[in-house]
Amino acid sequence: MELLTPQEHSGYLLIDSGNFEKLERFGDQILRRPEPQAIWSRSMSEEEWEKSADAFFKKDKGSQEKGEWITKKTTPEKWAMNYVPLDLKIKLSLSSFKHVGVFPEQAVNWDYITEKVRKIENAQVLNLFAYTGVASVAARAAGAKVTHVDAIKQVITWSRENLEMNQLDGVSWMVEDAMKFVKREVRRGKSYNGIILDPPAYGRGPNGEKWVLEEQLNEMIAECSRLLKNKDFFLIINCYSLGFSALILDNLLKEHFAHMPNYQSGELFLQDSFDKRLPLGVFGRFSDV
């Protein structure tokens, strides 16, 4: 098992964490958000957090995700950050579900995708549960033909804006339930050099299709095993769900993929300015290039 964190991330900084919150800098904006895994104490005082934050997320009563942002007058509705190692520009915005459009710990996978795609001629990459598409942009910038699948039309629009900000085009956008899409691709005999999966704990498809991670991940990985090419391939899967172990991914991947060269698995984390390490999900990935 490995612990991975971005080695260079000038556009982002985890300033402090604790008391079930995190204080982060995205570009030139500092945000205060809930973080259920930060059960330790903060290193900075409440006064320092209040003074530093340009915006903080206030949860609705009875909800772990939904709420509203309380902002200072100078806080923009939209802004951008750069991921310098890959020269990526990423659009950010304050959503009603505490997210801002990027998961900074995933930078380790943007680097991985870029490295692998550059080694594969005419690479075809499938990005499932693709959210705002930073991984899609990284793959396209590296030269891949990308199919981007997400169930929510608004985040597909956000993904398009990320692509345009990087002066790129040529991505196939699919507003669709991921499971339905992969099953149809299997029936059609399609295959991909790279598959990226970042499934949520819970979700709904555009027609109300239900997604529950623990109930459907086994089937999803089985279908993806039928879509991955036999040569010049890579696969990445990330899961962020409290209590979800990397050992679960190990068992699932080993069940459905007999051949997993250069296999890695473990946890992703971000380290704050006081050397506290915040766990942010588990991953499994492998590649023959």
KOLLUM-805815 format. One record per residue (C-alpha): residue in one letter; x, y, z. Coordinates in nm, 4 decimals, decimal comma. Each point is the difference from the previous one (the first is absolute). Example, Ala and Ser with C-alpha at 12.3 -4.5 7.8 and 13.67 -1.06 7.14 Angstrom:
// KOLLUM-805815
a 1,2300 -0,4500 0,7800 $
s 0,1370 0,3440 -0,0660 $
END
This chain:
// KOLLUM-805815
m 0,0000 0,0000 0,0000 $
e 0,1285 0,3449 -0,0933 $
l -0,0739 0,3512 0,1208 $
l 0,0002 0,2554 -0,2828 $
t -0,0219 0,3777 0,0091 $
p 0,0768 0,2665 -0,2640 $
q 0,3637 0,1046 0,0102 $
e -0,0571 0,3361 -0,1676 $
h -0,3260 0,1910 0,0084 $
s 0,0564 0,3753 -0,0122 $
g -0,3686 0,0654 -0,0718 $
y -0,1135 -0,1649 0,3226 $
l 0,0996 -0,0152 0,3663 $
l -0,1561 -0,1794 0,2962 $
i 0,0731 0,2615 0,2661 $
d -0,1433 -0,1708 0,3069 $
s -0,2394 -0,2814 0,0923 $
g -0,1818 -0,1186 0,3094 $
n -0,3232 0,0210 0,2000 $
f -0,1753 -0,1573 -0,3022 $
e 0,1012 0,2856 -0,2324 $
k 0,2731 0,0969 -0,2450 $
l 0,1438 0,3384 -0,0967 $
e 0,1212 0,0066 -0,3606 $
r 0,1392 0,2401 -0,2590 $
f -0,1289 -0,0488 -0,3547 $
g 0,1791 0,2433 -0,2283 $
d -0,0271 0,3310 0,1854 $
q -0,3086 -0,0902 0,2072 $
i 0,0031 -0,1583 0,3473 $
l -0,2961 -0,2226 0,0854 $
r -0,1221 -0,1643 0,3191 $
r -0,1920 -0,3236 -0,0502 $
p -0,1294 -0,2973 0,2016 $
e 0,2235 -0,3095 -0,0011 $
p -0,1402 -0,3047 0,1838 $
q 0,3360 -0,1773 0,0226 $
a 0,1868 0,2882 0,1693 $
i -0,0854 -0,1185 0,3509 $
w 0,3186 0,1435 0,1590 $
s 0,0452 0,3530 0,1364 $
r 0,0774 0,3042 -0,2145 $
s 0,3492 0,1475 0,0200 $
m -0,1140 0,3588 -0,0573 $
s -0,2437 0,1908 0,2192 $
e -0,3642 0,0660 -0,0839 $
e 0,0885 0,3680 -0,0390 $
e 0,2698 -0,0846 -0,2548 $
w -0,2414 -0,2197 -0,1968 $
e -0,2669 0,2705 -0,0038 $
k 0,2459 0,2683 -0,1065 $
s 0,1545 -0,2162 -0,2743 $
a -0,3119 -0,1389 -0,1678 $
d -0,1502 0,1818 -0,3000 $
a -0,3004 -0,2346 0,0196 $
f -0,1268 -0,2731 0,2284 $
f -0,2558 -0,2716 -0,0593 $
k -0,2942 -0,0198 0,2378 $
k -0,1776 -0,3357 -0,0084 $
d -0,3767 -0,0252 -0,0016 $
k -0,1440 -0,1585 0,3116 $
g -0,0265 -0,3756 -0,0423 $
s 0,2249 -0,0078 -0,3088 $
q 0,3622 -0,1111 -0,0297 $
e 0,0470 0,1498 -0,3460 $
k -0,2504 0,2702 -0,0891 $
g 0,0161 0,3572 0,1290 $
e 0,1061 0,3498 -0,0954 $
w 0,3169 0,2051 -0,0265 $
i 0,0453 0,3086 0,2164 $
t 0,2372 0,2277 -0,1894 $
k 0,1871 0,3224 0,0404 $
k -0,0875 0,2794 -0,2439 $
t 0,3238 -0,0555 -0,1931 $
t -0,0613 -0,3710 -0,0647 $
p -0,0750 -0,0628 -0,3714 $
e -0,2773 -0,2310 -0,1151 $
k 0,2449 -0,1700 -0,2360 $
w 0,3781 -0,0037 -0,0248 $
a 0,2815 -0,2246 -0,1213 $
m 0,3072 -0,1797 0,1267 $
n 0,2981 -0,1425 -0,1844 $
y 0,1574 -0,3405 0,0322 $
v 0,3487 0,1016 -0,1063 $
p 0,1683 -0,3395 -0,0565 $
l -0,2399 -0,0695 -0,2895 $
d -0,0838 0,3627 -0,0845 $
l -0,3704 -0,0663 0,0654 $
k -0,2532 0,2729 0,0720 $
i -0,2955 -0,1013 0,2175 $
k -0,3251 0,1903 0,0467 $
l -0,1223 0,0275 0,3599 $
s -0,3379 0,0989 0,1401 $
l -0,1814 -0,0274 0,3345 $
s -0,2650 -0,2734 -0,0228 $
s -0,2867 -0,0742 0,2368 $
f 0,1614 -0,3357 0,0848 $
k 0,3225 0,1488 0,1478 $
h 0,2024 -0,0954 -0,3097 $
v 0,1856 0,2491 -0,2191 $
g 0,0615 -0,2019 -0,3170 $
v 0,3291 -0,1733 0,0728 $
f 0,1411 -0,2638 0,2345 $
p 0,3644 0,1089 0,0445 $
e 0,1255 -0,3382 0,1223 $
q -0,0844 -0,1388 -0,3443 $
a 0,3004 0,1851 -0,1439 $
v 0,2015 -0,3202 0,0538 $
n -0,2333 -0,1676 -0,2480 $
w 0,0050 0,2908 -0,2498 $
d 0,3781 -0,0488 -0,0121 $
y -0,0433 -0,3764 -0,0421 $
i -0,2556 0,0386 -0,2807 $
t 0,2231 0,2452 -0,1842 $
e 0,3032 -0,2273 0,0276 $
k -0,1878 -0,3068 -0,1277 $
v -0,1882 0,1705 -0,2840 $
r 0,3216 0,1466 -0,1396 $
k 0,1372 -0,3549 -0,0359 $
i -0,3028 -0,1333 -0,1919 $
e -0,0515 0,0812 -0,3657 $
n -0,3554 0,1199 -0,0745 $
a -0,1115 -0,0726 0,3553 $
q -0,3723 -0,0267 0,0696 $
v -0,1011 0,0814 0,3574 $
l -0,3332 -0,0482 0,1775 $
n -0,0685 0,2207 0,3042 $
l -0,2951 -0,1236 0,2082 $
f -0,1708 0,2035 0,2749 $
a 0,2149 0,2733 -0,1513 $
y -0,1306 0,3007 0,1979 $
t 0,1530 0,3297 -0,1247 $
g 0,2456 -0,1834 -0,2185 $
v 0,3487 0,0975 0,1138 $
a 0,1144 -0,3570 -0,0715 $
s -0,1641 0,0247 -0,3431 $
v 0,1865 0,3249 -0,0693 $
a 0,3304 -0,1570 0,1105 $
a -0,0546 -0,3004 -0,2277 $
r -0,1018 0,2160 -0,2958 $
a 0,2943 0,2373 0,0500 $
a 0,2302 -0,3034 -0,0092 $
g -0,1465 -0,1042 -0,3361 $
a -0,2769 -0,2495 0,0792 $
k -0,3416 -0,0236 -0,1556 $
v -0,2261 0,0290 0,3058 $
t -0,3530 -0,1166 0,0747 $
h -0,1324 0,1833 0,3060 $
v -0,3033 -0,1452 0,1818 $
d -0,1973 0,1660 0,2784 $
a -0,3665 -0,0098 0,0969 $
i -0,0350 0,3723 0,0764 $
k -0,0363 0,2412 -0,2895 $
q 0,1231 0,3005 0,1991 $
v 0,3363 -0,1592 0,0771 $
i 0,0391 -0,0986 -0,3659 $
t -0,0378 0,3718 -0,0766 $
w 0,2658 0,0731 0,2634 $
s 0,2265 -0,2607 -0,1612 $
r -0,0401 0,1648 -0,3391 $
e 0,1068 0,3305 0,1534 $
n 0,3102 -0,1653 0,1476 $
l 0,0863 -0,1406 -0,3418 $
e -0,0496 0,3385 -0,1683 $
m 0,2099 0,1767 0,2650 $
n 0,2862 -0,2256 -0,1059 $
q -0,0627 0,0731 -0,3701 $
l -0,0891 -0,3619 -0,0737 $
d -0,2857 -0,1798 -0,1746 $
g -0,0762 -0,3509 -0,1227 $
v -0,1599 -0,1558 0,3091 $
s -0,3171 -0,2104 -0,0377 $
w -0,2504 0,1073 0,2676 $
m -0,2542 -0,2523 0,1317 $
v -0,2742 0,1061 0,2433 $
e -0,0850 -0,3520 0,1026 $
d -0,0136 -0,2569 0,2765 $
a 0,3481 -0,1531 0,0171 $
m -0,1150 -0,3597 0,0416 $
k -0,2364 0,0196 -0,2971 $
f 0,2757 0,1546 -0,2099 $
v 0,2652 -0,2638 0,0726 $
k -0,2433 -0,2862 -0,0601 $
r -0,0939 0,1457 -0,3375 $
e 0,3670 0,0459 -0,0919 $
v 0,0657 -0,3652 0,0894 $
r -0,2867 -0,1116 -0,2252 $
r 0,1420 0,2117 -0,2813 $
g 0,3421 -0,1597 0,0371 $
k 0,1709 0,3280 0,0876 $
s 0,3324 0,0159 0,1821 $
y 0,2178 0,2672 0,1606 $
n 0,3672 0,0426 0,0799 $
g -0,0768 0,1839 0,3211 $
i -0,2917 -0,0127 0,2434 $
i -0,0414 0,2476 0,2849 $
l -0,2627 -0,0594 0,2690 $
d -0,0836 0,2342 0,2873 $
p -0,3364 -0,1304 0,1222 $
p -0,1907 0,1756 0,2787 $
a -0,1362 -0,1773 0,3061 $
y -0,3525 0,0751 -0,1210 $
g -0,1417 0,1502 -0,3166 $
r -0,2819 0,0235 -0,2490 $
g 0,0058 -0,0356 -0,3761 $
p -0,1748 0,2502 -0,2303 $
n -0,3120 -0,2197 -0,0015 $
g 0,0034 -0,0759 0,3707 $
e 0,2286 -0,3036 -0,0212 $
k 0,1320 -0,0837 0,3464 $
w 0,3705 -0,0358 0,0788 $
v 0,1194 -0,1444 0,3334 $
l 0,3749 -0,0569 0,0119 $
e 0,0083 -0,3165 0,2116 $
e -0,2859 -0,1602 -0,1939 $
q 0,1127 0,0711 -0,3566 $
l 0,3766 0,0467 -0,0065 $
n 0,0682 -0,3706 -0,0545 $
e -0,2205 -0,0031 -0,3102 $
m 0,1482 0,3262 -0,1280 $
i 0,3573 -0,1311 0,0239 $
a -0,1048 -0,3233 -0,1706 $
e -0,1428 0,1964 -0,2936 $
c 0,3092 0,2206 -0,0205 $
s 0,2207 -0,3102 -0,0181 $
r -0,1751 -0,0796 -0,3295 $
l 0,0692 0,3497 -0,1356 $
l 0,3730 0,0281 0,0723 $
k 0,2327 -0,0819 -0,2887 $
n 0,2462 -0,2892 0,0332 $
k 0,3021 0,2149 -0,0864 $
d 0,1029 0,3610 0,0667 $
f -0,2436 0,0440 0,2864 $
f -0,0470 0,1618 0,3382 $
l -0,2776 0,0164 0,2572 $
i -0,0572 0,2276 0,2997 $
i -0,2735 -0,0298 0,2599 $
n -0,0568 0,2368 0,2938 $
c -0,2546 -0,0360 0,2788 $
y -0,0797 0,2528 0,2694 $
s -0,2410 -0,1546 0,2457 $
l 0,0462 -0,0081 0,3769 $
g 0,1198 -0,3420 0,1099 $
f 0,0723 -0,1201 -0,3554 $
s 0,3318 -0,1869 0,0065 $
a 0,2627 -0,0296 -0,2724 $
l -0,0116 -0,3753 0,0699 $
i -0,3514 -0,0031 -0,1461 $
l 0,1333 0,1419 -0,3271 $
d 0,2842 -0,2541 0,0065 $
n -0,2443 -0,2879 0,0215 $
l -0,2308 0,1375 -0,2694 $
l 0,2763 0,0803 -0,2480 $
k 0,1758 -0,3343 0,0511 $
e -0,3294 -0,1794 -0,0572 $
h -0,0649 0,1608 -0,3370 $
f 0,3464 0,0743 -0,1387 $
a 0,2335 -0,2981 -0,0265 $
h 0,2792 0,2202 -0,1328 $
m 0,0776 0,3197 0,1958 $
p 0,3578 0,1082 -0,0770 $
n 0,1574 0,2713 0,2146 $
y -0,2917 -0,0136 0,2410 $
q -0,0256 0,2599 0,2763 $
s -0,2625 0,0465 0,2693 $
g -0,0411 0,1944 0,3198 $
e -0,1215 0,3368 0,1256 $
l 0,0123 0,3523 -0,1357 $
f 0,0602 0,2792 0,2477 $
l 0,0787 0,3691 0,0314 $
q 0,2417 0,1356 0,2582 $
d -0,0768 0,3271 0,1733 $
s 0,2508 0,2676 0,1007 $
f 0,0384 -0,1636 0,3428 $
d 0,0884 -0,3440 -0,1434 $
k -0,3370 -0,1580 0,0782 $
r -0,0995 -0,2440 -0,2757 $
l -0,3642 0,0052 -0,1080 $
p -0,1196 -0,3260 -0,1650 $
l -0,2083 0,0624 -0,3103 $
g -0,0936 -0,3352 -0,1443 $
v 0,1488 -0,3237 -0,1241 $
f 0,1336 -0,0852 -0,3445 $
g 0,1091 -0,2864 -0,2202 $
r 0,1843 0,0383 -0,3317 $
f 0,2043 -0,2039 -0,2452 $
s 0,1551 0,0331 -0,3447 $
d 0,2071 -0,1917 -0,2535 $
v 0,1686 0,3143 -0,1374 $
END
